Every structure is written in C-alpha cells, then in structure tokens.
C-alpha cells in the first residue's frame, strides 16, 4: 500500500471594493419648499429695510431692494438679502455624515447675486466644513461693489484633500454670507442645487475567498491502494 499526502494552502482572496460616490446632502435644491434638513441662523439682529434672513422662495427672494435671480430649472431656491447693522453673518448649515476612507469628494452648488453701493470692506461668501477635528474653509469669494450675476451659475469644487481629515465623522456643511460693516448697500444672494458627492473604498471579500476560507490551512490526504491480482 502506498499513501500520498498533499498539503494545500489555498489563498484567501480579498480586495477593496470599488468606490461608489453618493450625495450626502439632503434637500439640496430646497424643493420641499422649506429648510427641511437645513438650519438657518443670523449672528446679529438685522434692522435694515433690505434685510431678510435665509428663506426659501420661488421668486428671487426679493424684498424691494436688490435680489438674486428666480430659480432656474427648479421651483425653489434659498435666498438672503442684507443692508443693515453690521458686522453680521447669515449662515445656512446642514449636518452630513462622511464615510471613512474617502477617495473623492466633489462639492457642487449654483448661485446668483446682486451687490450695490460702496464700502471699505467687501462682503463675502464662505463655505466651511466643521467637525470634531476643526474647521476647514472650502471656498471663499469676495463680492466687489456693484457686482451682479444675473442668473444662476453652477460651480463644482474638488474638496477631497480637505475632507479626508473628517472621514468617519458627522460634520456641518455651512454657507456663510459675511457683512463686514453697517449699511454696506443693498445686496441679494441666491443658493440652489447643493450637493456633496463622496466616495469611499469599502473592503469586500471576494466570492472565491469566502468559499475557501475554511480550507486554507487544511491538509488533504490522498490514498491509493495497489492490489496485486494473481494470474493463473
């Protein structure tokens, strides 16, 4: 009798699954007709006749002073206007959850604005992300005197490197209109189509790896018996 033993170490296969981008912002087009998913706030009680806190409107958010354009391709957009006591900020924020292992993050939004009058310090828009590890400015734009963008314009920004430090956190995405002085002049700003498309690599075991996972260290024994046959 001969016995043959064959020890097989079968590899366990695994790989990182393909990253799929998902928009983590809810109600980014404000099509609920309100701020569902968002929080609007103002840092200082505004008293000017042109001042309006963030509001959702289908007609440009006008208050009799300068206003942004009507929504384009949708029913609603978010608006704020200001020309009152300063300094003040009006903030529109949403808490979003970011997956760990971020491989890409693309921020998108559309805006329209009108700014008038003259001031020694320009007004601005900041887009920030605020989490447990701090605050990061994703975008900063100052508005010159008498600047006008009479229709909504789409913007995209690659924020992968900025958000990588916040992987696995719930963070606050903030749009902040900054008014540095009192009575800087009538102004209106509109915001629409906010999105944050985040992709993260998720480890996924291969199908074959799952099949052989219980056998990788098992030795298989093969036995062959040779029988002699007597011939007359």
Sine and cosine of phi, psi and omega as CSV:
sin_phi,cos_phi,sin_psi,cos_psi,sin_omega,cos_omega
0.00,0.00,0.70,-0.71,0.08,-1.00
-0.89,-0.46,0.71,-0.71,0.02,-1.00
-0.89,-0.46,0.78,-0.63,0.03,-1.00
-0.91,-0.41,0.78,-0.62,0.04,-1.00
-0.89,-0.46,0.77,-0.64,-0.03,-1.00
-0.84,-0.55,0.90,-0.44,0.04,-1.00
-1.00,-0.05,0.85,-0.53,-0.04,-1.00
-0.90,-0.44,0.81,-0.59,0.12,-0.99
-0.96,-0.28,0.99,-0.15,-0.05,-1.00
-0.99,0.15,0.74,-0.67,-0.05,-1.00
-0.94,0.33,0.63,-0.78,0.11,-0.99
-1.00,-0.07,0.90,-0.43,-0.10,-0.99
-1.00,-0.07,0.69,-0.72,0.08,-1.00
-0.44,-0.90,0.45,-0.89,0.05,-1.00
-0.50,-0.87,0.25,-0.97,0.08,-1.00
-0.99,0.16,0.81,-0.59,-0.02,-1.00
-0.91,0.41,0.41,-0.91,0.01,-1.00
-0.88,0.47,0.63,-0.77,0.00,-1.00
-0.99,0.17,0.74,-0.67,0.02,-1.00
-0.88,-0.48,0.84,-0.55,-0.03,-1.00
-0.97,0.26,0.64,-0.77,0.05,-1.00
-0.67,-0.75,0.66,-0.75,0.04,-1.00
-0.97,0.23,0.87,-0.50,-0.06,-1.00
-1.00,-0.07,-0.04,1.00,0.01,-1.00
-1.00,-0.05,0.74,-0.67,0.07,-1.00
-0.98,-0.21,0.55,-0.83,0.02,-1.00
0.81,0.58,0.65,0.76,-0.04,-1.00
-0.93,0.36,-0.33,0.94,0.05,-1.00
-0.99,-0.17,0.03,1.00,0.03,-1.00
0.85,0.52,0.47,0.88,-0.06,-1.00
-0.97,0.23,-0.05,1.00,0.17,-0.99
-0.96,0.29,-0.22,0.98,-0.06,-1.00
0.99,0.14,0.12,0.99,0.02,-1.00
-0.46,-0.89,-0.16,-0.99,-0.06,-1.00
-0.99,-0.12,0.58,0.81,0.09,-1.00
-0.81,0.59,0.82,-0.58,-0.03,-1.00
1.00,-0.01,-0.23,0.97,-0.06,-1.00
-0.90,-0.44,0.32,-0.95,0.15,-0.99
-0.78,-0.63,0.82,-0.57,0.00,-1.00
-0.95,-0.31,0.67,-0.75,0.00,-1.00
-0.49,-0.87,0.35,-0.94,0.05,-1.00
-0.76,-0.65,0.69,-0.72,-0.11,-0.99
-0.98,0.19,-0.33,0.94,-0.08,-1.00
-0.59,-0.81,0.63,-0.78,0.01,-1.00
-0.92,0.39,0.93,-0.36,-0.04,-1.00
-0.99,0.12,0.68,-0.73,-0.07,-1.00
-0.86,-0.50,-0.08,1.00,-0.03,-1.00
-0.94,0.33,0.44,-0.90,-0.04,-1.00
-0.92,0.39,-0.34,0.94,0.00,-1.00
-1.00,-0.06,-0.04,1.00,-0.10,-1.00
-0.98,0.19,0.80,-0.60,0.20,-0.98
-0.68,-0.73,0.70,-0.71,0.09,-1.00
-0.93,0.37,0.15,-0.99,0.06,-1.00
-0.80,0.60,0.75,-0.66,0.02,-1.00
-0.56,-0.83,0.40,-0.92,0.04,-1.00
-0.98,-0.18,0.76,-0.64,-0.08,-1.00
-0.54,-0.84,0.34,-0.94,0.09,-1.00
-0.95,-0.32,0.13,0.99,-0.11,-0.99
-0.72,-0.69,0.54,0.84,0.10,-1.00
1.00,0.06,-0.08,1.00,0.06,-1.00
0.91,0.42,0.40,0.92,-0.07,-1.00
-0.94,0.35,0.50,-0.86,0.03,-1.00
-0.78,-0.62,0.33,0.94,-0.08,-1.00
1.00,-0.10,-0.23,0.97,0.11,-0.99
-0.96,-0.26,-0.38,-0.93,0.00,-1.00
-0.94,0.33,0.60,-0.80,0.02,-1.00
-0.64,-0.77,0.30,-0.95,0.04,-1.00
-0.99,0.17,0.02,-1.00,-0.07,-1.00
-0.96,0.29,0.33,-0.94,0.14,-0.99
-0.91,0.42,0.43,-0.90,0.03,-1.00
-0.83,0.56,0.58,-0.82,-0.02,-1.00
-0.89,-0.46,0.89,-0.47,0.01,-1.00
0.98,0.19,0.16,0.99,0.03,-1.00
-0.48,-0.88,0.09,-1.00,-0.04,-1.00
-1.00,0.01,-0.60,0.80,-0.12,-0.99
-0.80,-0.61,0.33,-0.95,0.18,-0.98
-0.49,-0.87,0.20,-0.98,0.05,-1.00
-0.99,-0.17,0.61,-0.79,-0.08,-1.00
-0.68,-0.73,0.46,-0.89,0.21,-0.98
-0.57,-0.82,0.53,-0.85,0.08,-1.00
-0.66,-0.75,0.42,-0.91,-0.12,-0.99
-0.35,-0.94,0.55,-0.84,0.14,-0.99
-0.08,-1.00,0.78,0.63,-0.08,-1.00
-0.79,-0.61,-0.57,-0.82,-0.02,-1.00
-0.91,0.42,0.66,-0.75,0.03,-1.00
-0.67,-0.74,0.14,-0.99,-0.04,1.00
-0.95,0.31,0.46,-0.89,0.06,-1.00
-0.47,-0.88,0.36,-0.93,0.11,-0.99
-0.75,-0.66,0.59,-0.80,0.15,-0.99
-0.90,-0.44,0.82,-0.57,-0.16,-0.99
-0.87,-0.50,0.72,-0.69,0.12,-0.99
-0.88,-0.48,0.86,-0.50,-0.15,-0.99
-0.72,-0.69,0.49,-0.87,0.11,-0.99
-0.62,-0.78,0.69,-0.72,0.09,-1.00
-1.00,0.09,0.80,-0.60,0.01,-1.00
-0.79,-0.61,0.41,-0.91,0.01,-1.00
-0.96,-0.28,0.77,-0.63,0.00,-1.00
-0.95,-0.30,0.73,-0.68,0.03,-1.00
-0.95,0.31,0.41,-0.91,0.11,-0.99
-0.96,0.27,0.41,-0.91,0.04,-1.00
0.94,0.34,0.71,0.71,-0.03,-1.00
-0.89,0.45,0.79,-0.61,0.06,-1.00
-0.97,-0.26,-0.40,0.92,0.10,-1.00
-0.35,-0.94,0.50,-0.87,0.04,-1.00
-0.50,-0.87,0.86,-0.50,-0.03,-1.00
-0.86,-0.51,0.87,-0.49,0.04,-1.00
-1.00,-0.05,0.71,-0.71,0.03,-1.00
-0.71,-0.70,0.55,-0.84,0.09,-1.00
-0.26,-0.97,0.28,-0.96,0.11,-0.99
-0.83,-0.55,0.57,-0.82,0.04,-1.00
-0.55,-0.83,0.31,-0.95,0.06,-1.00
-0.59,-0.81,0.50,-0.87,-0.02,-1.00
-0.35,-0.94,0.34,-0.94,0.21,-0.98
-0.65,-0.76,0.77,-0.64,0.03,-1.00
-0.76,-0.65,0.71,-0.71,-0.03,-1.00
-0.73,-0.68,0.11,-0.99,0.07,-1.00
0.98,0.19,-0.13,-0.99,-0.09,-1.00
-0.71,-0.70,0.72,-0.70,0.06,-1.00
-0.58,-0.81,0.41,-0.91,-0.06,-1.00
-0.97,0.25,-0.37,0.93,0.03,-1.00
-0.85,-0.53,0.81,-0.59,-0.10,-1.00
-0.97,0.26,0.55,-0.84,0.12,-0.99
-0.97,0.25,0.30,-0.95,-0.11,-0.99
-0.45,-0.89,0.26,-0.97,0.14,-0.99
-0.85,-0.53,0.75,-0.66,0.09,-1.00
-0.86,-0.51,0.64,-0.77,0.16,-0.99
-0.90,-0.44,0.89,-0.45,-0.07,-1.00
-0.87,-0.49,0.40,-0.92,0.20,-0.98
-0.87,-0.49,0.77,-0.64,-0.07,-1.00
-0.83,-0.56,0.84,-0.54,0.00,-1.00
-0.63,-0.78,-0.17,-0.99,-0.05,-1.00
-0.89,0.45,-0.47,0.89,-0.03,-1.00
-1.00,-0.06,0.19,0.98,0.09,-1.00
0.83,-0.56,-0.28,-0.96,-0.02,-1.00
-0.86,-0.51,0.73,-0.68,0.04,-1.00
-0.84,-0.55,0.78,-0.63,0.08,-1.00
-0.99,0.13,0.89,-0.45,-0.01,-1.00
-1.00,0.03,-0.46,0.89,-0.12,-0.99
-0.36,-0.93,0.64,-0.76,0.05,-1.00
-0.61,-0.79,0.80,-0.60,0.04,-1.00
-0.70,-0.71,0.78,-0.63,0.12,-0.99
-0.99,-0.13,0.52,-0.86,-0.05,-1.00
-0.93,-0.37,0.87,-0.50,0.01,-1.00
-0.95,0.31,0.32,-0.95,0.06,-1.00
-0.84,0.54,0.71,-0.71,0.04,-1.00
0.89,0.47,0.50,0.87,0.06,-1.00
-0.99,0.17,0.67,-0.74,0.00,-1.00
-0.65,-0.76,0.75,-0.66,0.19,-0.98
-0.83,-0.56,0.99,-0.11,-0.27,-0.96
-0.98,0.22,-0.09,1.00,0.09,-1.00
-0.68,-0.74,0.29,-0.96,0.02,-1.00
-0.95,0.33,0.73,-0.68,0.01,-1.00
-0.86,-0.50,0.73,-0.69,-0.02,-1.00
-0.99,0.12,0.62,-0.78,0.04,-1.00
-0.78,-0.63,0.58,-0.82,0.16,-0.99
-0.73,-0.68,0.56,-0.83,-0.06,-1.00
-0.58,-0.81,0.81,-0.59,0.06,-1.00
-0.98,0.18,0.93,-0.38,-0.06,-1.00
-0.90,-0.44,0.42,0.91,-0.06,-1.00
-0.84,0.54,-0.78,0.62,-0.06,-1.00
-0.91,0.41,-0.56,0.83,-0.02,-1.00
-0.94,0.35,-0.56,0.83,-0.08,-1.00
-1.00,-0.01,-0.19,0.98,-0.07,-1.00
-0.86,0.50,-0.50,0.87,0.01,-1.00
-0.95,0.30,-0.21,0.98,-0.06,-1.00
-0.95,-0.30,0.19,0.98,0.00,-1.00
-0.83,0.55,0.72,-0.69,0.00,-1.00
0.99,0.12,0.04,1.00,-0.02,-1.00
-0.96,-0.27,0.37,-0.93,0.29,-0.96
-1.00,-0.08,0.82,-0.57,-0.12,-0.99
-0.79,-0.61,0.25,-0.97,0.04,-1.00
-0.97,-0.25,0.86,-0.51,0.11,-0.99
-1.00,-0.05,0.85,-0.53,-0.17,-0.98
-0.81,-0.59,0.73,-0.68,0.16,-0.99
-0.95,-0.32,0.88,-0.48,-0.16,-0.99
-0.82,-0.57,0.89,-0.46,0.12,-0.99
-1.00,-0.01,0.83,-0.56,-0.08,-1.00
-0.96,-0.29,0.82,-0.57,0.07,-1.00
-0.92,-0.40,0.96,-0.27,-0.18,-0.98
-0.98,0.18,-0.33,0.94,-0.08,-1.00
-0.67,-0.74,0.24,-0.97,0.10,-0.99
-0.97,0.24,0.64,-0.77,0.10,-0.99
0.76,0.64,0.87,0.50,0.02,-1.00
-0.99,0.17,-0.14,0.99,-0.02,-1.00
0.89,-0.45,0.46,-0.89,-0.01,-1.00
-0.84,0.55,0.61,-0.79,0.01,-1.00
-0.42,-0.91,0.57,-0.83,0.09,-1.00
-0.67,-0.74,0.65,-0.76,-0.02,-1.00
-0.71,-0.70,0.71,-0.70,0.03,-1.00
-0.85,-0.52,0.60,-0.80,-0.04,-1.00
-0.74,-0.67,0.66,-0.75,-0.02,-1.00
-0.42,-0.91,0.26,-0.97,0.16,-0.99
0.81,0.58,0.74,0.67,0.01,-1.00
-0.98,0.19,0.74,-0.67,0.05,-1.00
-0.54,-0.84,0.47,-0.88,0.12,-0.99
-0.66,-0.75,0.99,-0.16,-0.04,-1.00
-1.00,0.01,0.92,-0.40,-0.08,-1.00
-0.89,-0.46,0.75,-0.66,0.08,-1.00
-0.87,-0.48,0.62,-0.79,0.03,-1.00
-0.61,-0.79,0.64,-0.77,0.03,-1.00
-0.97,0.25,0.77,-0.64,-0.01,-1.00
-0.90,-0.44,0.86,-0.51,0.02,-1.00
-0.88,0.47,0.75,-0.66,0.02,-1.00
-0.72,-0.69,0.79,-0.62,0.04,-1.00
-0.94,0.33,0.62,-0.79,0.05,-1.00
-0.95,0.32,0.49,-0.87,0.00,-1.00
-0.86,0.52,-0.71,0.71,0.00,-1.00
-0.90,0.43,-0.60,0.80,0.03,-1.00
-0.88,0.47,-0.62,0.79,0.03,-1.00
-0.91,0.40,-0.56,0.83,-0.02,-1.00
-0.93,0.36,-0.59,0.81,-0.11,-0.99
-0.98,-0.21,0.05,1.00,-0.13,-0.99
-0.86,0.50,-0.52,0.86,-0.01,-1.00
-1.00,0.09,-0.04,1.00,-0.11,-0.99
-0.88,-0.47,-0.01,1.00,-0.13,-0.99
-0.85,0.52,-0.57,0.82,-0.08,-1.00
-0.95,-0.30,0.19,0.98,-0.08,-1.00
-1.00,0.03,0.72,-0.69,0.09,-1.00
-1.00,-0.05,0.78,-0.63,0.00,-1.00
-0.99,-0.14,0.77,-0.64,0.02,-1.00
-0.96,-0.29,0.79,-0.62,0.04,-1.00
-0.91,-0.41,0.77,-0.63,-0.02,-1.00
-0.87,-0.50,0.69,-0.72,0.09,-1.00
-0.81,-0.59,0.74,-0.67,0.02,-1.00
-0.93,-0.37,0.80,-0.60,0.01,-1.00
-0.98,-0.22,0.86,-0.52,-0.05,-1.00
-0.94,-0.34,0.77,-0.63,0.04,-1.00
-1.00,0.10,0.72,-0.69,-0.02,-1.00
-0.95,-0.31,0.82,-0.58,-0.02,-1.00
-0.99,0.17,0.74,-0.67,0.02,-1.00
-0.96,-0.28,0.73,-0.69,-0.01,-1.00
-0.95,0.30,0.00,0.00,0.00,0.00
